[in-house]
Amino acid sequence: MKNPLPCMVDAAHAAGKIMRDNWRSPKKVSSETQHDIKLELDVRCQKKITNILQKAFPDVPLLGEEGNSGDIDAEYRWVVDPIDGTVNFTYGIPHACVSVALQRRGRTQVGVVFDPFCDELWTAVHGKPALLNGRKISVSSRAKFEEAIVSVGFAKHKSTLERMLPLMFELIHKVRKLRTMGSATLALTYVATGRLDMYTEFGVRLWDIAAGGLILECAGGEFWNRPVDGVHAYHVIASNGRLRRRLQTLEASLQPLAPH
């Protein structure tokens, strides 16, 4: 396979342009639940990404939040979230991004994340340093739990919300600050860049974490993840590599209070 990174960057930029161009326009909602929104723009952005990727690599299937194309169990596949942070985007909060990953046998080899509102592009190739706008990045060096800034994510399902709430209520007294920012992908890249020290979520989807997880690892961080009930759903703890065990100990102590 030829180098996929330039094509992935082009695709992320193209979707990001659609997001910027429609930033202040009325949004057409395709579907919504209590905790989630789907836009017509989600589909339009994924189609744009798909067209660019498949023109250059016609034999590589795509697994995306807005649908799949080809055999997603093939050796190589794209994993795409066209707009991560759709609720933010819908409400006019400029904290959303495009995520594009290339996986081989289920492991991410190349990851691209583009935030069109801050004009920030994160890239990573397995085994090489992670970059932000072409410059090497690294995770924070903080090792004290009480000094950490931690992002807590809440997936859209009631069971995952109920699992995370007891942890959030405990964490708020034990760390410096909590943040709930509404984009799993950007939470991962912010940990990779040292802006956050840790991020955790239960029930997050593969397309939210495939690119960002590799970027974190290539920035020297730890991307701990385990499959949970649900299609392509994961329990994730992203950290600078110094704080995960303390969080897991705290989480384990709360499990009797939370649904399984």
C-alpha positions as a LaTeX table, in Angstrom:
\begin{tabular}{lrrr}
\hline
Residue & $x$ (\AA) & $y$ (\AA) & $z$ (\AA) \\
\hline
Met1 & 0.00 & 0.00 & 0.00 \\
Lys2 & 1.27 & 3.47 & $-0.87$ \\
Asn3 & 1.54 & 6.08 & 1.89 \\
Pro4 & $-2.07$ & 6.76 & 2.97 \\
Leu5 & $-1.37$ & 9.77 & 5.18 \\
Pro6 & $-1.64$ & 12.56 & 2.54 \\
Cys7 & $-4.97$ & 11.19 & 1.33 \\
Met8 & $-6.28$ & 10.92 & 4.90 \\
Val9 & $-5.26$ & 14.51 & 5.60 \\
Asp10 & $-7.00$ & 15.66 & 2.42 \\
Ala11 & $-10.17$ & 13.82 & 3.45 \\
Ala12 & $-10.14$ & 15.28 & 6.96 \\
His13 & $-9.58$ & 18.80 & 5.61 \\
Ala14 & $-12.41$ & 18.39 & 3.09 \\
Ala15 & $-14.88$ & 17.33 & 5.78 \\
Gly16 & $-13.62$ & 20.08 & 8.06 \\
Lys17 & $-14.32$ & 22.63 & 5.34 \\
Ile18 & $-17.92$ & 21.43 & 5.12 \\
Met19 & $-18.19$ & 21.88 & 8.89 \\
Arg20 & $-16.77$ & 25.42 & 8.77 \\
Asp21 & $-18.88$ & 26.43 & 5.78 \\
Asn22 & $-22.04$ & 25.34 & 7.58 \\
Trp23 & $-21.02$ & 26.51 & 11.04 \\
Arg24 & $-23.60$ & 29.29 & 11.34 \\
Ser25 & $-26.21$ & 27.81 & 9.00 \\
Pro26 & $-29.41$ & 26.13 & 10.20 \\
Lys27 & $-28.81$ & 22.42 & 10.79 \\
Lys28 & $-31.03$ & 19.67 & 9.38 \\
Val29 & $-31.53$ & 17.02 & 12.07 \\
Ser30 & $-31.87$ & 13.48 & 10.72 \\
Ser31 & $-32.62$ & 11.89 & 14.09 \\
Glu32 & $-32.31$ & 12.67 & 17.78 \\
Thr33 & $-32.58$ & 11.01 & 21.16 \\
Gln34 & $-32.38$ & 12.42 & 24.68 \\
His35 & $-28.58$ & 12.44 & 24.61 \\
Asp36 & $-27.62$ & 12.42 & 20.92 \\
Ile37 & $-28.25$ & 14.18 & 17.61 \\
Lys38 & $-27.60$ & 13.06 & 14.03 \\
Leu39 & $-27.34$ & 15.66 & 11.29 \\
Glu40 & $-27.65$ & 15.52 & 7.53 \\
Leu41 & $-24.15$ & 17.04 & 7.61 \\
Asp42 & $-22.78$ & 13.92 & 9.34 \\
Val43 & $-23.78$ & 11.90 & 6.29 \\
Arg44 & $-22.53$ & 14.53 & 3.84 \\
Cys45 & $-19.14$ & 14.72 & 5.55 \\
Gln46 & $-18.75$ & 10.93 & 5.60 \\
Lys47 & $-19.62$ & 10.72 & 1.90 \\
Lys48 & $-16.96$ & 13.32 & 1.16 \\
Ile49 & $-14.36$ & 11.40 & 3.15 \\
Thr50 & $-15.39$ & 8.10 & 1.56 \\
Asn51 & $-15.12$ & 9.48 & $-1.96$ \\
Ile52 & $-11.61$ & 10.80 & $-1.38$ \\
Leu53 & $-10.33$ & 7.66 & 0.34 \\
Gln54 & $-11.90$ & 5.19 & $-2.07$ \\
Lys55 & $-10.73$ & 7.08 & $-5.13$ \\
Ala56 & $-7.14$ & 6.59 & $-3.95$ \\
Phe57 & $-7.64$ & 3.16 & $-2.33$ \\
Pro58 & $-10.65$ & 1.52 & $-4.02$ \\
Asp59 & $-10.12$ & $-1.88$ & $-2.40$ \\
Val60 & $-10.09$ & $-0.72$ & 1.24 \\
Pro61 & $-13.50$ & $-0.95$ & 3.01 \\
Leu62 & $-14.77$ & 1.69 & 5.39 \\
Leu63 & $-16.31$ & 1.40 & 8.85 \\
Gly64 & $-18.00$ & 4.66 & 9.76 \\
Glu65 & $-20.42$ & 6.13 & 12.23 \\
Glu66 & $-22.78$ & 6.86 & 9.33 \\
Gly67 & $-22.56$ & 3.42 & 7.74 \\
Asn68 & $-20.11$ & 0.96 & 6.22 \\
Ser69 & $-18.90$ & 0.11 & 2.74 \\
Gly70 & $-17.22$ & $-3.13$ & 1.73 \\
Asp71 & $-16.09$ & $-6.01$ & 3.93 \\
Ile72 & $-15.16$ & $-4.31$ & 7.21 \\
Asp73 & $-13.50$ & $-7.54$ & 8.39 \\
Ala74 & $-10.88$ & $-7.32$ & 5.63 \\
Glu75 & $-7.18$ & $-7.02$ & 6.47 \\
Tyr76 & $-7.22$ & $-3.24$ & 6.02 \\
Arg77 & $-10.10$ & $-0.87$ & 6.73 \\
Trp78 & $-10.77$ & 2.81 & 7.25 \\
Val79 & $-12.47$ & 3.82 & 10.50 \\
Val80 & $-14.16$ & 7.20 & 10.23 \\
Asp81 & $-16.11$ & 9.60 & 12.41 \\
Pro82 & $-17.09$ & 12.48 & 10.11 \\
Ile83 & $-18.12$ & 14.82 & 12.94 \\
Asp84 & $-17.13$ & 13.84 & 16.46 \\
Gly85 & $-18.93$ & 16.24 & 18.75 \\
Thr86 & $-22.12$ & 16.58 & 16.70 \\
Val87 & $-24.15$ & 17.88 & 19.64 \\
Asn88 & $-21.56$ & 20.60 & 20.27 \\
Phe89 & $-21.58$ & 21.48 & 16.57 \\
Thr90 & $-25.37$ & 21.61 & 16.45 \\
Tyr91 & $-25.54$ & 23.96 & 19.43 \\
Gly92 & $-22.85$ & 26.28 & 18.10 \\
Ile93 & $-20.07$ & 25.13 & 20.42 \\
Pro94 & $-16.79$ & 25.12 & 18.44 \\
His95 & $-15.46$ & 21.87 & 19.87 \\
Ala96 & $-15.83$ & 19.15 & 17.24 \\
Cys97 & $-13.53$ & 17.39 & 14.81 \\
Val98 & $-13.02$ & 14.87 & 12.00 \\
Ser99 & $-11.41$ & 11.50 & 12.76 \\
Val100 & $-9.89$ & 9.18 & 10.12 \\
Ala101 & $-7.95$ & 6.01 & 10.92 \\
Leu102 & $-6.45$ & 3.19 & 8.89 \\
Gln103 & $-6.46$ & $-0.17$ & 10.63 \\
Arg104 & $-4.76$ & $-3.43$ & 9.78 \\
Arg105 & $-6.32$ & $-6.51$ & 11.37 \\
Gly106 & $-8.09$ & $-4.28$ & 13.89 \\
Arg107 & $-5.03$ & $-2.28$ & 14.97 \\
Thr108 & $-4.66$ & 1.35 & 13.96 \\
Gln109 & $-1.63$ & 2.02 & 11.78 \\
Val110 & $-2.28$ & 5.66 & 10.80 \\
Gly111 & $-4.46$ & 8.26 & 12.51 \\
Val112 & $-5.58$ & 11.75 & 11.52 \\
Val113 & $-7.71$ & 14.15 & 13.59 \\
Phe114 & $-8.65$ & 17.62 & 12.35 \\
Asp115 & $-10.29$ & 20.37 & 14.40 \\
Pro116 & $-11.50$ & 22.89 & 11.79 \\
Phe117 & $-12.35$ & 25.54 & 14.37 \\
Cys118 & $-8.88$ & 25.73 & 15.94 \\
Asp119 & $-7.17$ & 24.71 & 12.67 \\
Glu120 & $-5.36$ & 21.92 & 14.49 \\
Leu121 & $-4.29$ & 18.74 & 12.68 \\
Trp122 & $-3.00$ & 15.76 & 14.65 \\
Thr123 & $-1.30$ & 12.94 & 12.77 \\
Ala124 & 0.35 & 9.70 & 13.80 \\
Val125 & 1.93 & 6.71 & 12.09 \\
His126 & 2.53 & 3.60 & 14.18 \\
Gly127 & 6.08 & 3.59 & 15.54 \\
Lys128 & 6.70 & 7.29 & 14.85 \\
Pro129 & 6.15 & 10.45 & 16.95 \\
Ala130 & 2.72 & 12.07 & 17.03 \\
Leu131 & 2.50 & 15.50 & 15.45 \\
Leu132 & 0.28 & 18.55 & 15.87 \\
Asn133 & 0.44 & 20.82 & 12.82 \\
Gly134 & 3.74 & 19.16 & 11.95 \\
Arg135 & 5.37 & 19.52 & 15.38 \\
Lys136 & 6.10 & 16.67 & 17.77 \\
Ile137 & 3.85 & 16.45 & 20.81 \\
Ser138 & 4.06 & 14.57 & 24.10 \\
Val139 & 1.86 & 13.82 & 27.09 \\
Ser140 & 2.13 & 15.64 & 30.41 \\
Ser141 & 4.54 & 14.55 & 33.13 \\
Arg142 & 2.10 & 15.01 & 36.01 \\
Ala143 & 2.07 & 12.03 & 38.34 \\
Lys144 & $-0.02$ & 13.32 & 41.26 \\
Phe145 & $-3.69$ & 12.46 & 41.02 \\
Glu146 & $-4.68$ & 15.59 & 42.92 \\
Glu147 & $-2.96$ & 17.77 & 40.30 \\
Ala148 & $-4.57$ & 16.11 & 37.30 \\
Ile149 & $-7.15$ & 17.52 & 34.91 \\
Val150 & $-9.42$ & 14.66 & 33.90 \\
Ser151 & $-12.03$ & 14.50 & 31.14 \\
Val152 & $-15.04$ & 12.28 & 31.77 \\
Gly153 & $-17.14$ & 11.22 & 28.79 \\
Phe154 & $-20.77$ & 10.14 & 28.79 \\
Ala155 & $-22.02$ & 7.85 & 26.04 \\
Lys156 & $-25.62$ & 8.24 & 24.94 \\
His157 & $-27.10$ & 5.14 & 26.57 \\
Lys158 & $-28.67$ & 5.22 & 30.03 \\
Ser159 & $-26.62$ & 2.27 & 31.32 \\
Thr160 & $-23.34$ & 3.98 & 30.45 \\
Leu161 & $-24.46$ & 7.25 & 31.98 \\
Glu162 & $-25.35$ & 5.50 & 35.22 \\
Arg163 & $-22.00$ & 3.74 & 35.30 \\
Met164 & $-19.97$ & 6.95 & 34.85 \\
Leu165 & $-21.90$ & 9.20 & 37.24 \\
Pro166 & $-20.65$ & 7.63 & 40.52 \\
Leu167 & $-17.08$ & 7.87 & 39.23 \\
Met168 & $-17.51$ & 11.53 & 38.31 \\
Phe169 & $-18.88$ & 12.37 & 41.75 \\
Glu170 & $-15.87$ & 10.74 & 43.41 \\
Leu171 & $-13.30$ & 12.19 & 41.02 \\
Ile172 & $-14.46$ & 15.76 & 41.48 \\
His173 & $-13.14$ & 15.68 & 45.06 \\
Lys174 & $-9.85$ & 13.97 & 44.21 \\
Val175 & $-8.43$ & 15.70 & 41.12 \\
Arg176 & $-7.70$ & 19.32 & 40.29 \\
Lys177 & $-10.48$ & 19.74 & 37.75 \\
Leu178 & $-12.97$ & 17.66 & 35.77 \\
Arg179 & $-13.93$ & 18.45 & 32.19 \\
Thr180 & $-16.85$ & 17.07 & 30.16 \\
Met181 & $-16.24$ & 18.48 & 26.71 \\
Gly182 & $-18.36$ & 16.40 & 24.34 \\
Ser183 & $-15.78$ & 14.96 & 21.94 \\
Ala184 & $-14.04$ & 11.69 & 22.72 \\
Thr185 & $-11.60$ & 12.16 & 19.86 \\
Leu186 & $-10.48$ & 15.59 & 21.04 \\
Ala187 & $-10.23$ & 14.31 & 24.61 \\
Leu188 & $-7.71$ & 11.75 & 23.38 \\
Thr189 & $-5.71$ & 14.28 & 21.37 \\
Tyr190 & $-5.77$ & 16.72 & 24.28 \\
Val191 & $-4.25$ & 14.05 & 26.54 \\
Ala192 & $-1.68$ & 13.38 & 23.80 \\
Thr193 & $-0.82$ & 17.08 & 23.71 \\
Gly194 & $-0.53$ & 17.42 & 27.51 \\
Arg195 & $-3.59$ & 19.66 & 27.86 \\
Leu196 & $-5.39$ & 16.96 & 29.82 \\
Asp197 & $-3.81$ & 14.28 & 31.97 \\
Met198 & $-6.47$ & 11.63 & 31.60 \\
Tyr199 & $-9.77$ & 10.82 & 29.88 \\
Thr200 & $-12.19$ & 7.99 & 30.61 \\
Glu201 & $-15.50$ & 6.82 & 29.15 \\
Phe202 & $-17.57$ & 3.64 & 29.15 \\
Gly203 & $-19.38$ & 2.61 & 25.98 \\
Val204 & $-17.53$ & 4.89 & 23.56 \\
Arg205 & $-17.52$ & 3.72 & 19.94 \\
Leu206 & $-14.57$ & 2.57 & 17.86 \\
Trp207 & $-14.81$ & 5.43 & 15.33 \\
Asp208 & $-14.48$ & 7.91 & 18.22 \\
Ile209 & $-11.19$ & 6.44 & 19.44 \\
Ala210 & $-9.41$ & 4.65 & 16.57 \\
Ala211 & $-7.34$ & 7.62 & 15.38 \\
Gly212 & $-7.01$ & 9.42 & 18.71 \\
Gly213 & $-5.84$ & 6.29 & 20.52 \\
Leu214 & $-2.89$ & 5.87 & 18.17 \\
Ile215 & $-2.03$ & 9.57 & 18.41 \\
Leu216 & $-1.97$ & 9.24 & 22.20 \\
Glu217 & 0.30 & 6.19 & 22.13 \\
Cys218 & 2.67 & 7.84 & 19.67 \\
Ala219 & 2.83 & 10.85 & 22.01 \\
Gly220 & 4.08 & 8.62 & 24.83 \\
Gly221 & 0.74 & 8.05 & 26.54 \\
Glu222 & $-1.22$ & 4.96 & 27.48 \\
Phe223 & $-4.40$ & 4.01 & 25.64 \\
Trp224 & $-6.07$ & 1.36 & 27.81 \\
Asn225 & $-9.26$ & $-0.06$ & 26.27 \\
Arg226 & $-11.52$ & $-3.07$ & 26.62 \\
Pro227 & $-14.58$ & $-4.14$ & 24.57 \\
Val228 & $-17.94$ & $-3.84$ & 26.35 \\
Asp229 & $-21.49$ & $-4.83$ & 25.46 \\
Gly230 & $-22.58$ & $-3.25$ & 22.19 \\
Val231 & $-21.28$ & $-3.16$ & 18.63 \\
His232 & $-17.79$ & $-1.62$ & 18.44 \\
Ala233 & $-18.17$ & $-0.26$ & 22.00 \\
Tyr234 & $-15.28$ & 0.16 & 24.45 \\
His235 & $-14.34$ & 1.12 & 27.97 \\
Val236 & $-11.44$ & 3.55 & 27.63 \\
Ile237 & $-8.90$ & 5.08 & 29.99 \\
Ala238 & $-6.46$ & 7.39 & 28.22 \\
Ser239 & $-3.64$ & 8.80 & 30.30 \\
Asn240 & $-0.08$ & 10.08 & 30.37 \\
Gly241 & 0.89 & 6.63 & 31.65 \\
Arg242 & 1.18 & 7.63 & 35.30 \\
Leu243 & $-2.39$ & 7.81 & 36.56 \\
Arg244 & $-4.46$ & 4.91 & 35.21 \\
Arg245 & $-4.07$ & 2.48 & 38.12 \\
Arg246 & $-5.28$ & 5.04 & 40.65 \\
Leu247 & $-8.36$ & 5.67 & 38.53 \\
Gln248 & $-9.07$ & 1.97 & 38.05 \\
Thr249 & $-8.80$ & 1.35 & 41.80 \\
Leu250 & $-11.30$ & 4.10 & 42.42 \\
Glu251 & $-13.61$ & 2.82 & 39.68 \\
Ala252 & $-13.47$ & $-0.75$ & 40.99 \\
Ser253 & $-14.51$ & 0.44 & 44.45 \\
Leu254 & $-17.66$ & 1.96 & 42.94 \\
Gln255 & $-18.81$ & $-0.96$ & 40.80 \\
Pro256 & $-21.32$ & $-2.30$ & 43.36 \\
Leu257 & $-23.09$ & 1.07 & 43.04 \\
Ala258 & $-23.32$ & 0.95 & 39.25 \\
Pro259 & $-25.23$ & $-1.37$ & 36.89 \\
His260 & $-23.25$ & $-4.08$ & 35.15 \\
\hline
\end{tabular}
